[in-house]
């Protein structure tokens, strides 16, 4: 029996939410700083007319495809197009393709031997079969929109409930790594995750320069900007998050952005801004602060570790 003969891939719709919830929530179990999917989050962040992201991506078109064996949803891929980061390197008017999420068969998680009819199928062969059919549909979707470059598990394209909004693929998803490389994706970037408990206020030594700190937004979505007169010196963003994994850390504050202009680095600006963020986290009742960063950003790593952040046992990967 050929496994592919029992497999059908077709577009998903909101009425498929119950099956999708079951598949996704098995996948996100125990992924750090992740909340379980709910009917509301699936409707808003996946099937919505403008699916949400932490970075505020502006989507052109979204598509969701499921791999089915009878009434069982065994795989899922979420794809999209956008004029996102990096589009300046493309021909004028050509969008980027995004692979937002890929869920492989749950037999992967249980290390079970899949059964189709009365025939056993090897786990790796079954995963490859499902992944191949999903990627064929994904590629057809991207090509129909004139896409020539695709980003898989991009940091800016993730679901808000998954890893607090960081879209990178968890490093322990080894079968995903194999499936993507077999589909001609290459590893593009990796990210670390730093986190810190919040209990005591920190001293905020200000730089010996006349600067102004401006805050705007709400308690759940606060923006910070430091200026010298009209010149932007540094900026950050702190978001409210509720997570299921790990337990006992809610509410969580996500540092969705943190940057200091190159000309102002090494002058105490970053230290001042980060300590202000920590103190605001304490005052807002956050029990944990989380920040994802690139391992090549050694200056940021030093700054955050000196401010009490610790590295989580996590590696996130982005493919292209």
N, C-alpha and C positions, 0 to 999 in steps of 0.2 A: 504493500500500500504506500503510495506516495503521499507524504504529509501535506504537500502543497494542494492536493486535490480536495482536502477537507477544510482548507483555509480560505477565508474570504476577507478582503479588505474593502471597507466602504467608509464614506464620510460619517462622522458622528454628529449627533444633534442633542439638544438639551434633554430630550426624553431618554437618552442613553446615560444620563447622569448617575443613576444607581449603580450600574455596572462599572462606570468610570471611577466613581468614588471608591468602590471596593478595591479596584486595581491600584489606584494611586496611593491610597492610605496604607496599603501593604508596603509600597515602595518607600514611603517617607518615614516609616517607623524608625525611630532612633537616629535620624539624621539631625545633627546639632542645629538648634535654633529654628526648628520647623514646627508648624502647627498642622494638625490634621485637616484635610480638606472637608468642607461642609457643602451642602447643596448650594448655599449662598455663594461661597468662594468659587465653586465650579462655574456657576452661572455668570459671576462677575469677572473672574480672572481668566477663564478659558472660553466660554461660549458668548460672552458679552460682545456688544457691538464695538466697544473700544476696550479690549482687555487691559486690566491694570498692570502696571509695573512700578517698582520703587523709583526708577529713573524717569518715569513719564514718557516712555516710548510712544511715538505717534505711528500707529500701524496703518499700512495701506490696505492689506488684506490678510485675513487669518484663515487657517484651515485645520481641522482636526480629523484624523483618520484612525479607525480601529481595526484590529485584526481579530476576526471571529472564527471560532470553531463551534458551529451550531449556535446556541444562545450564550456561549461563554466568550467574554472579551479577554483575549490572551495577550494583546499588545496595543500600544497607543503611541501616536506621534502627533505633536502639536507644531505646526509650521506657520510662518508669517513672512511678510515682506514689509520693508520700511526703508526710508532714507535715514539710516542710523549712523552711528559713529563709523568713520572710515569711508563713507560714501564719496568723499571728495576725491578718492583715488580711482573712482570708476568713471566710465563715460557719462557725459551729462545726461541726466534723466533716468539712469539705470538704477533700480533699487537693489538693496541687499536682501538676501534670503536669511531667514532665521529658523533654526530648529530649537524651539523653546524647551521641549521636554520629550523624552523617549522612555516609554515603559516597556520592558521586555517581559516574556512569560514569567509568571510567578514560580514556575518550577525552578527557575534560577535561584530564587531565594531559599527554597526548601531543599535544593539539590536533589529533587525527585526525578525519577525517570518518567518522562511524559508517555502517555498512552493515546494512540489514535486508533479507534476501533479496538482490535485485539492485538495490534502490533506496537511493540515498544520502539521508541525513537530516542536516539542518544540526545542528551541534554544540549550539547553544543550544536548538533545538527538542527534541533528544533528551534533553538534561539536564532540561529543563522537564517532559517527558513522564514520565521516570523519577521525578523529584522529586514531581510531582503525585500519582502513584499511591502512592508511599510515604507522603506526608503524609495522603492520604485514610485509609489504614490507621491511621496514628498518631492522627489525630483521632478515629476510631472507637474506638480503644483508650481514649483519655482520656475521651471522653464516656461510655463504659460505666462508668467509675469516678466519675462525677460531678464531673470536673475542669472548672473555669472559668478557670483561670490556668495558663499553661505557661511554663516557663523553658527556653530552648534554650542548650546549651553553658554551663551554669552552672559556676562555678568549683568548687563543692563536689561536683558530680556526675560529674566526669571519671574516666577510667580511670587507675589508678595508674601505668601504663607510658607514658601519653601526656603529654608536657610535665611529667614528674615528678609528675603528679597534678592539674595545673591544667586544668580542663575547658574553658576559654574557647576560642572558635574562632580559629585563626590569621588574622591580618588579610589575608594574601595569598590567602585562599580566596574570591576575588571572586564566583564563581558561587554559592557557598553564601550569600553576602550577598544576592544577587539573589533566589535561591529562597526564602529565609526571609522577606524583605520582601514577596514576592508572596503568601506564605501568611499575611500579616497580622501577622507578628512585627515588633517594633520594637526598635531598638538600645537597650539598657538601661544597660550599663556597658562600660568598657574597662579593660584592665590592662597595666601595664608589667612587664618582667622585668629584674631586676638580678642580676648575678653577680660573683663575686670568687674569684680563686685563693687558695689557702692554702699558705703556705710558712714564715712566721715568726710567732712568738707576739707578741701585742700587750700593751702595758701595760694593766692593768685598774684605772683610777682609780675608787675607790668613792665614792658620794655622801657628803657629810658628815652623814649621817642614819643612825641605827641601824636597819639592815634585815637580813633573813635571806634567803639564796638556797637554795631547796630543789630538788633534782633527783630525778627518779624515772623508771622505765622501763628499757629496755635500751639497749645501745650503738646499735642500729639504729632505735630509736624512743624518743627521750629528751625528757622534759618538764621545763621550767624554770618556777619560780614565785618571785617576790620578794614578801616580806611585811614589813609593819611590825606586829609582834605578830600579830593575827589578820586584819588587813586585807590583801587582795590588792592589790599595787601594780603588778605587771607579770607577763607570762607569755610563754612561747615554746615551740616544739616543733621538734626537729631530727630528720629522717628520713634513713636511708641509702637511696641510689638507685644503680642501675647503668643506664647509658644507652648507646645506639648512636650517637646524634647529639647533639653533635659527638663525634668520636673523641678518644681520648687524655686524657679528663678523669675517668675512673672512679678511685675511687668519688666520687659526688656527694652533697653534703649539702643536702637541701631544707629550708628554713625554712618549715615548713607553717603556722606561726602566729607572730606577733610583735605584742604590744600592750602599751601602757602606759596605765594608768588616767588619765583626763583631769586629775584633781587633782594628779597626780604628774609631768606632763610639764614639761620645761624644768628639771628638777632633777638631771640627770645619771643618772637611773635607766636610761633607754633606752640610753645610751652604755655603761654598765657591762654591761648584759645582752647587748648585741650583741657587745661585745668578748669576753665569756665564750663566746658561741656560736662566734665565729671561732677562739678558742684551743682549744675542745673539738674543732672541726673539724680543726685542725692535729694535735692529739694522737690523733685517731681515724683519721688518714691520708686524710681527704677531700682531693681535689685541687681541688675547686670547690664553692662555696656558691651557692645559687640562691634567689631570693625574688621572688614575684609580688605586686605592690601596685597600688592604685588611684592614678591620676595626681593626684587631688585631695588625696591625703595628702602634702602638701608637707613636713610635719615629718619623716615617715618617709623621704622621698626625700633630704632634706638629711642626716639621720642616717646613712643607708646610704652615700651618696656620700662623706661625710666619713670613713667607715670603710673606704674603698677599693673599694666596689662600683661597678661600671660598668653603664650601661644597655645592654641587648642590643637589637639591631635587631628588635624584636618588639612587636606589638600584639595583644592578645587581646580578643575581643568576646563579650559575653553579650547574648542577646536574650530578649524576653518577649512 
